[in-house]
Amino acid sequence: MLPRQPLLRMMTRAYLLLLSLILVPAKTNQSFSFRLDDILLSEPRPTPGRSIFFHETSCYDAKAEQHSRLNLSARQACAIESAALHNPNFQVFVLFADPKYRASPNGQSSGNQQPLVDAILSYGNVQLRRVNLWRYAAGTPVEEWLKNGQLFRSRFLVSHVSDFLRFVTLFRYGGLYLDMDVVVLQSMENVPPNYAGAESDYMLAAGIINLSATGIGHEIAELCLRDFQHNFNGHNWGNNGPGVITRVAQRICDTDYVALMQDDRKRCMGLKVYWRGAFYAVSSRQWRDLFNPDRLEQTMARTKYSYVVHVWNKQSNKVPIKVGSSSAYAKLAERNCPRAYHAAGEYF
């Protein structure tokens, strides 16, 4: 029989553990400690060509001395949940670009978890990982270029680190890259690989890109990395993301006109360029339609056949959505990321 004091301590620890599983922070956007494993060192590893990737780079600060705190918004959680919900046979990896995160067994958090993190980790195919840029770039065409520091002198560091990571990830693993400001509306598991989406008649967007892990997909990923370093411009926000995939597509398709790329997949060596309705049915100029209840019917009709809806966080992040409202974004979130939506609190 255990002595009274050790038994009491064991019961107290068990009670506190139970409370930590029940009581979670009420503020949905507060920062909290969350220790992550390195993507290169932990299991499960991404299945080449059959994984989905998100990159969170807003926490990145190359001069940081302390361990960073993970901060996940309701809309980011929605993007992750919608991908996991509609693609249950794919692993969904969320990579946090900060070398200062501390590792812990199995990438799990300790203490109280934010309701949003509970929501996304309730899906067994979601994995949260950290990524060290230098280790991640090792063995890729941009390994030496990263060391010159040009990336870190960018005026748009957060965005350009994200651009850098998406192409390194696609080179390493293939699969599907998604921006953090999307809502996935249907399964993409059986969509043939090697595709991107048009944003205009002359530009492809870089918010949704799929490349196979071998063959032409891997060759396109290598072309993207080489274009990234040769044409990098730290003073131009869009040059290193949409600019890269547009220039590479123009090269392999032998045309500057996006409509011709869409007409003939064979022309583009197997790269499929989807019409705007597939991923960008609501353009960056029309982003307010997602938030305006008066535009609900038109916006839902416009996105009826979309795979993904992009919500343009760069323009829309300051616009609140009251949970239960009748905007298109609220309706899409309630349907496609229900756990994150209801964990958001009063505002989404």
MOMO-V737505 format. One record per residue. N is the residue number from 1. RES is the residue in one small letter. SS is DSSP state (2 for helix, 1 for strand, 0 for the rest). PSI is psi in radians with two decimals (999 if undefined). D_CENTER is the distance of its C-alpha to the mean C-alpha in Angstrom with 2 decimals. Layout:
N	RES	SS	PSI	D_CENTER
N	RES	SS	PSI	D_CENTER
//
This chain:
1	m	0	2.35	52.54
2	l	0	2.49	50.04
3	p	0	2.73	51.56
4	r	2	-0.80	50.98
5	q	2	-0.85	48.87
6	p	2	-0.67	46.30
7	l	2	-0.71	46.02
8	l	2	-0.72	45.48
9	r	2	-0.70	42.75
10	m	2	-0.73	41.00
11	m	2	-0.67	41.25
12	t	2	-0.78	39.93
13	r	2	-0.73	36.84
14	a	2	-0.71	36.22
15	y	2	-0.74	36.63
16	l	2	-0.63	34.21
17	l	2	-0.75	31.62
18	l	2	-0.74	32.11
19	l	2	-0.66	31.70
20	s	2	-0.42	28.41
21	l	2	-0.35	27.06
22	i	2	-0.77	28.46
23	l	0	2.07	28.15
24	v	0	2.74	24.67
25	p	0	2.52	24.01
26	a	0	-0.47	24.56
27	k	0	2.14	22.43
28	t	0	-0.28	18.88
29	n	0	0.19	17.52
30	q	0	2.65	19.70
31	s	0	2.67	18.70
32	f	1	2.73	19.73
33	s	0	2.31	20.33
34	f	0	1.99	17.99
35	r	0	2.33	18.73
36	l	0	2.57	16.34
37	d	1	2.67	17.40
38	d	1	2.36	16.67
39	i	0	-0.54	14.59
40	l	0	-0.23	17.72
41	l	0	-0.07	20.21
42	s	0	2.79	19.20
43	e	0	2.60	19.49
44	p	0	2.64	18.21
45	r	0	2.70	17.08
46	p	0	2.36	14.64
47	t	0	2.05	16.84
48	p	0	2.24	17.05
49	g	0	-0.09	16.05
50	r	0	0.60	15.26
51	s	1	2.73	11.90
52	i	1	2.43	8.33
53	f	1	2.35	5.68
54	f	1	2.59	2.32
55	h	1	2.22	4.50
56	e	1	1.93	6.53
57	t	0	0.01	9.62
58	s	0	-0.33	11.69
59	c	0	-0.08	13.69
60	y	0	2.24	14.75
61	d	0	1.85	18.49
62	a	0	-0.33	20.45
63	k	0	0.03	23.66
64	a	0	2.41	22.76
65	e	0	-0.45	25.52
66	q	0	2.85	24.42
67	h	0	2.39	21.76
68	s	0	2.79	18.78
69	r	0	2.31	17.89
70	l	1	2.33	14.53
71	n	0	2.00	13.88
72	l	0	2.21	11.56
73	s	0	2.88	12.29
74	a	2	-0.64	13.22
75	r	2	-0.61	11.04
76	q	2	-0.76	7.79
77	a	2	-0.63	9.63
78	c	2	-0.79	10.53
79	a	2	-0.81	7.31
80	i	2	-0.83	7.04
81	e	2	-0.75	10.79
82	s	2	-0.63	11.21
83	a	2	-0.76	9.50
84	a	2	-0.71	11.68
85	l	2	-0.79	14.60
86	h	2	-0.18	15.01
87	n	0	1.12	14.41
88	p	0	-0.30	16.48
89	n	0	0.01	17.57
90	f	0	2.51	14.27
91	q	1	2.39	12.83
92	v	1	2.00	9.24
93	f	1	2.22	8.30
94	v	1	1.98	6.38
95	l	1	2.17	7.89
96	f	1	2.02	9.67
97	a	0	1.42	11.47
98	d	0	2.05	14.91
99	p	0	-0.09	17.90
100	k	0	-0.08	19.75
101	y	0	2.48	18.18
102	r	0	2.53	20.93
103	a	0	2.65	20.82
104	s	0	2.81	22.27
105	p	2	2.30	23.19
106	n	2	0.15	20.59
107	g	2	0.36	17.82
108	q	0	2.72	19.21
109	s	0	2.86	19.97
110	s	0	2.73	23.53
111	g	0	-2.81	25.25
112	n	0	2.45	24.04
113	q	0	2.50	20.48
114	q	0	2.47	18.85
115	p	2	-0.58	19.03
116	l	2	-0.66	15.34
117	v	2	-0.71	14.73
118	d	2	-0.73	17.63
119	a	2	-0.84	16.17
120	i	2	-0.56	13.00
121	l	2	-0.09	15.14
122	s	0	-0.21	17.74
123	y	0	2.18	15.95
124	g	0	-0.22	17.27
125	n	0	0.20	14.52
126	v	1	2.26	11.83
127	q	1	2.23	12.00
128	l	1	2.26	11.14
129	r	1	2.76	12.10
130	r	1	2.81	13.02
131	v	0	2.27	13.44
132	n	0	2.07	16.56
133	l	2	-0.72	16.30
134	w	2	-0.77	19.92
135	r	2	-0.67	19.97
136	y	2	-0.61	16.81
137	a	2	-0.22	18.46
138	a	0	2.31	21.77
139	g	0	0.09	23.22
140	t	0	2.94	21.14
141	p	0	-0.23	22.72
142	v	0	0.21	21.25
143	e	2	-0.89	22.57
144	e	2	-0.66	25.65
145	w	2	-0.67	24.19
146	l	2	-0.57	21.79
147	k	0	-0.30	24.96
148	n	0	-0.15	26.57
149	g	0	0.04	24.41
150	q	0	-0.67	23.80
151	l	2	-0.70	20.04
152	f	2	-0.06	20.91
153	r	2	0.09	23.43
154	s	0	2.52	21.00
155	r	0	-0.34	21.54
156	f	0	1.03	17.81
157	l	2	-0.85	16.74
158	v	2	-0.83	13.39
159	s	2	-0.71	12.33
160	h	2	-0.49	14.14
161	v	2	-0.70	12.83
162	s	2	-0.77	9.29
163	d	2	-0.81	11.29
164	f	2	-0.84	13.20
165	l	2	-0.67	10.66
166	r	2	-0.68	9.08
167	f	2	-0.59	12.76
168	v	2	-0.75	13.89
169	t	2	-0.79	11.51
170	l	2	-0.55	12.74
171	f	2	-0.74	16.18
172	r	2	-0.80	16.21
173	y	2	-0.27	14.97
174	g	0	-2.85	14.46
175	g	1	-2.77	12.49
176	l	1	2.11	9.69
177	y	1	2.37	6.75
178	l	1	2.44	4.70
179	d	0	2.80	4.25
180	m	0	-0.10	3.98
181	d	0	0.95	7.58
182	v	1	2.91	8.32
183	v	1	2.12	10.60
184	v	1	2.27	11.26
185	l	0	-0.31	15.06
186	q	0	2.93	16.37
187	s	0	2.47	16.18
188	m	0	0.23	15.03
189	e	0	-0.57	16.64
190	n	0	0.16	19.76
191	v	0	2.20	18.61
192	p	0	2.46	20.22
193	p	0	2.97	18.00
194	n	0	1.34	17.81
195	y	1	2.77	16.67
196	a	1	-3.14	15.11
197	g	1	2.52	16.02
198	a	1	2.45	18.71
199	e	0	-0.43	18.44
200	s	0	-3.06	22.18
201	d	0	-0.23	25.25
202	y	0	-0.03	24.61
203	m	0	2.40	20.90
204	l	1	2.68	17.90
205	a	1	2.77	14.46
206	a	1	0.23	11.60
207	g	1	-0.36	8.73
208	i	1	1.95	9.31
209	i	1	2.32	11.13
210	n	1	2.30	12.79
211	l	1	2.48	15.41
212	s	0	2.72	17.88
213	a	0	-0.29	18.42
214	t	0	3.09	22.02
215	g	2	-2.48	24.28
216	i	2	-0.58	23.34
217	g	2	-0.78	19.57
218	h	2	-0.63	20.04
219	e	2	-0.70	22.49
220	i	2	-0.71	20.17
221	a	2	-0.71	17.52
222	e	2	-0.71	20.52
223	l	2	-0.68	21.66
224	c	2	-0.76	18.38
225	l	2	-0.70	18.69
226	r	2	-0.67	22.35
227	d	2	-0.70	21.87
228	f	2	-0.85	19.35
229	q	2	-0.62	22.03
230	h	2	-0.52	25.02
231	n	0	0.25	23.90
232	f	0	2.35	21.83
233	n	0	1.87	22.71
234	g	0	-0.06	21.67
235	h	0	-0.02	23.40
236	n	0	1.98	21.56
237	w	0	-0.78	18.13
238	g	0	-0.07	17.33
239	n	0	-0.56	19.32
240	n	0	0.04	16.88
241	g	0	-1.52	13.95
242	p	2	-0.58	15.51
243	g	2	-0.71	18.79
244	v	2	-0.95	18.09
245	i	2	-0.54	17.13
246	t	2	-0.83	19.97
247	r	2	-0.70	22.50
248	v	2	-0.75	21.79
249	a	2	-0.71	22.12
250	q	2	-0.64	25.28
251	r	2	-0.85	26.66
252	i	2	-0.42	26.25
253	c	2	-0.18	27.15
254	d	0	0.71	30.02
255	t	0	2.63	29.53
256	d	0	-0.12	28.04
257	y	0	2.04	28.10
258	v	2	-0.61	24.99
259	a	2	-0.64	27.27
260	l	2	-0.57	28.95
261	m	2	-0.69	25.72
262	q	2	-0.52	24.98
263	d	2	-0.47	28.55
264	d	0	1.79	28.75
265	r	0	-0.59	26.20
266	k	2	-0.58	28.99
267	r	2	-0.56	29.41
268	c	2	0.47	25.92
269	m	0	0.48	26.54
270	g	0	-0.09	24.47
271	l	0	2.17	21.42
272	k	1	2.18	20.92
273	v	1	1.94	20.19
274	y	1	2.58	19.53
275	w	0	2.81	21.30
276	r	2	-0.56	19.65
277	g	2	-0.34	19.99
278	a	2	-0.74	17.57
279	f	2	-0.43	14.35
280	y	0	0.78	15.88
281	a	0	-0.59	18.94
282	v	0	1.93	18.72
283	s	0	2.98	18.89
284	s	2	-0.49	18.06
285	r	2	-0.33	21.77
286	q	2	0.24	21.80
287	w	2	-0.54	19.00
288	r	2	-0.42	21.76
289	d	2	-0.51	22.61
290	l	2	-0.34	19.67
291	f	0	-0.14	21.26
292	n	0	1.96	24.90
293	p	2	-0.49	26.68
294	d	2	-0.27	29.28
295	r	2	0.26	26.83
296	l	2	-0.97	25.61
297	e	2	-0.80	27.68
298	q	2	-0.69	27.00
299	t	2	-0.68	23.22
300	m	2	-0.65	23.08
301	a	2	-0.68	25.39
302	r	2	-0.55	23.37
303	t	0	0.17	20.20
304	k	0	-0.67	22.34
305	y	0	0.22	21.56
306	s	0	2.59	17.95
307	y	0	-0.71	15.35
308	v	1	2.55	12.56
309	v	1	2.26	13.24
310	h	1	2.30	11.64
311	v	0	0.08	12.90
312	w	0	1.12	13.08
313	n	2	-0.56	12.31
314	k	2	-0.61	14.33
315	q	2	-0.55	17.31
316	s	2	-0.04	16.86
317	n	0	-0.36	15.59
318	k	0	-0.03	19.28
319	v	0	1.99	20.35
320	p	0	2.64	20.87
321	i	0	2.10	20.90
322	k	1	2.23	23.52
323	v	0	2.27	22.70
324	g	0	-0.04	25.01
325	s	0	3.02	25.28
326	s	0	0.51	25.68
327	s	0	2.77	23.08
328	a	2	-0.72	21.03
329	y	2	-0.74	17.71
330	a	2	-0.75	19.49
331	k	2	-0.72	20.85
332	l	2	-0.69	17.66
333	a	2	-0.78	15.99
334	e	2	-0.58	19.20
335	r	2	-0.61	19.27
336	n	2	-0.23	15.76
337	c	0	1.06	14.49
338	p	2	-0.61	18.03
339	r	2	-0.77	17.69
340	a	2	-0.69	15.16
341	y	2	-0.78	17.19
342	h	2	-0.30	20.41
343	a	2	-0.10	19.31
344	a	0	-0.38	18.52
345	g	0	-2.48	22.20
346	e	0	-0.58	24.08
347	y	1	2.49	21.37
348	f	0	999	17.88
//
